[in-house]
Amino acid sequence: MAKKDIRKFPPVRIKLGGRYRVVRTVHDAYKLMVMEWPIHDGPALYRAEVTCLDAFNGAIPPEEVRKKFLVAASEAHLEYVV
């Protein structure tokens, strides 16, 4: 039986590289920001990445990651659908 990912949050569709991606977990958000984000620095991006790390350790709920992820997306001028 597959282990349920307890770090899920309501999905976000974000346009990156000309196509939409669906982000559903803390891992999805972190991977996207670290590997494919169009900017490499910025205060909102930094806060979102740190929040992901805190969520991996169970210190922050996944919903907080989602909020910070959306702020980072706005900072990077990315289109998203919630």
Secondary structure, DSSP 4 states (H G I P E B T S, - for coil): -PPP-TTEEEEEEEEETTEEEEEEEHHHHHHHHHHT-S-S--HHHHHHHHHHHHHHTTSS-HHHHHHHHHHHHHHTT--EE-
